[in-house]
Amino acid sequence: MAATATLSAKFQISIPKAVREEQHWEAGQEFVFIPKGKGVLVMPVPELEQLAGIARGASKEGYRDRSDRY
């Protein structure tokens, strides 16, 4: 999918309709912007209900803890 948009004088970008429809994005939805090199990754912020059970079955062993930081 190669869709483009132009940054307006008010620093706004309209997301192309094809992208919005494919991703099922709606007006009023909240997004996070994650810098990636010379670009940015745009991700929708999940609703709290969508996070329920996300760590189910995760191992409690081998995770990184603050004790290994400087």
C-alpha positions in Angstrom: 0.0 0.0 0.0 1.7 3.2 -1.1 -0.5 6.1 -0.1 0.8 9.7 0.4 -0.4 12.8 2.3 0.8 16.4 2.6 1.6 18.2 5.9 -0.6 21.3 6.1 0.4 24.8 7.2 -1.2 23.9 10.6 1.0 20.7 10.8 -1.9 18.4 10.2 -2.0 15.3 8.0 -5.1 13.6 6.6 -4.8 9.9 6.6 -5.9 8.6 3.1 -9.3 6.8 3.1 -7.8 3.6 1.8 -5.5 3.4 4.8 -8.3 4.3 7.3 -10.6 1.7 5.9 -8.0 -1.1 5.8 -6.9 -0.4 9.4 -10.5 0.2 10.6 -9.5 3.6 12.1 -12.3 6.0 13.1 -12.6 9.7 13.9 -11.7 10.5 17.5 -9.4 7.5 17.8 -6.1 8.2 19.8 -2.7 7.5 18.3 0.9 7.4 19.5 3.8 8.6 17.4 7.1 6.5 17.8 10.2 8.0 16.3 12.0 5.4 14.0 15.2 6.8 12.5 14.2 9.5 10.0 10.6 8.4 10.1 7.8 7.9 12.6 5.6 4.9 13.4 1.9 5.7 13.9 0.0 3.3 16.1 -3.5 3.4 17.6 -3.6 3.5 21.4 -5.5 0.3 22.4 -8.6 0.5 24.6 -8.2 -1.0 28.1 -10.6 -3.8 27.2 -8.3 -4.8 24.3 -5.4 -5.4 26.8 -7.3 -7.9 29.0 -5.4 -11.2 28.9 -2.5 -10.0 26.8 0.1 -11.6 29.2 -1.8 -14.8 29.7 0.6 -17.7 29.7 3.7 -15.5 29.9 6.7 -17.0 31.7 7.7 -15.3 35.0 11.2 -16.5 34.5 14.0 -14.7 32.5 12.4 -11.3 32.4 14.6 -8.2 32.7 14.4 -6.5 36.1 15.7 -3.2 37.4 18.5 -5.0 39.3 20.5 -5.4 36.0 20.5 -1.7 35.2 23.3 0.8 36.1 
